[in-house]
């Protein structure tokens, strides 16, 4: 059992992802993760570009080809060299922190280069985006899921 599992309980794999707009005024984009145990985990107020990316099934190019301005998510998803680096090094994403004061979740992104493991704290929607473009798994700790349920 590794340190993350001991601290946060069982890690539940996201087996499906979806996104939707919970409200249009104010605009509230949501990412929905369906976990392997059948539970749902929701992240509210995610960047609209990431929600669209999830809704469009990882196709970020829809409508962006002719824009004069491009968002950073589209740029990353379209840049082959960046994509290859992320695919090669990103191992997994784990959403395993919650701050009750700010009511914000935090994800850890695990990067591996050879025998070296680097773990960085990320905004969960950004970490999910990276996992999606790299084709890697996303996990939610059981402890965090229980916090959201209550």
N, C-alpha and C positions, 0 to 999 in steps of 0.2 A: 504494500500500500504506500503510495507516494504522499508527500507532504500536503499537496492540494486536496487529495481525497480525505486524509485524516482531518484536516481543518474544516472542510466544507461539506463533508458527507459524500454520498455517491454523486458521480457526474452523470447527467442524463443527456444523451445525444439528441440533437435536433434532427428529426427525420424528414421534416417538411418545413418550408418557409413560405410565408405569404405577407402581403402588406395591404393596407387599406387606409382610407382617409376617414378618421373618426368624426371630424368636424371640418366644415369649410369656412366657418366664421366664428372663432379663429381657426385657421388651418392647423389640423393636428394629424400628421402622418404617423402611422403605427406599423411596426414590424411584429408579426406573429410567428413564433416558433412553436411547432408541434413537436413534442418530445417523445422519446421512445416508449415512455410509460403511458402515453395518451394525454398527458397534461399539456396545457397551453401556457406559454410565457410571452407576455406582451411588453414591448418597449414603445413608449409614447414620445411624441415630439422629436422624431428622428428627422434628419435632413430629407427634404422632399425628393432630392435626386437619388438617395439610397432607396427610399420607398418605391420610387418609379423603377429603379433597377431590379428590385425584388419582384414587383408586379409584372414587369416585362420579361421575367425569366432570364435574367442576367444579360439582357440585350440593352446595353446603355446607349447604343448608337441611334435608337429611334428618335428622330427629330433633332439630333444634335449635329448632324453632318453640316448643316447650312447656317448654324448659329455663328454670329460674329464673336460672341463670348462663349467660352466653354468652362464648365465647372471642373474642379480638380478630380472628381470621381470619374468623369468621362475621360479626362486626360490619362489618368492611370490605367483605366480599362482598355484604352486604345493604344497605349504605348507598349510595344512588344518587348523591349528590353526590361522595362519595369515589371511587366507581367511575368517574364521568365524568372527574374530575381525573386519575386514574391512566391511563385510556384515552387521554386527550388528550396527556399529557406523556411517558409511558413509551415509549421507542423500542425497546429490546432489553435482554436480559440475557446476560452473558458470564461463564461460570465459567472463571477464568483464573489463579487463585492457589492454591498449596498450601504450607502451612507444615509441614515435616517434623518440627519440634520438637513442635508441638501435634497434628499429623496432621489438621489442619482445612483445608477448602477455603474459598475466598472468591469471591464473585461480584461483578461490577460491574453496576450498573443504570444505564442511560443514559436520562436525562430530557432532553427538548428542549422549549424554550419559545421559539418564534420562531427567531432565529438563535443563541440561547444553548443550549449543551450543558452539562449538569451530570451528573457521574459520581459515584456514591456506592457505597462498598463495603458489601455485604450478606452475611448468612448465606445460602448458596445456596438452601436450601429456602424461605426467605422471599422471595427474589428470584424463584424459580420460581412461587410462589403469585401474586405480583404480575403476572408475565407471563401466567399462565393467566387471571386475571380480566380482564386488559386485552386478551387475544387477541394477544399479541406473541410474537416468537420468542425461543427460548433457544439459546445456543451454548455449546460446550465447546471450549477451545483444544486443539489436537492435542498440545501439550506436556503439558498436565494429563492428558489421556487416556493418554498414554504412561507417565506417572508411576503412574497407577492400574493399568495393565496389568502393570507390573513390580513 
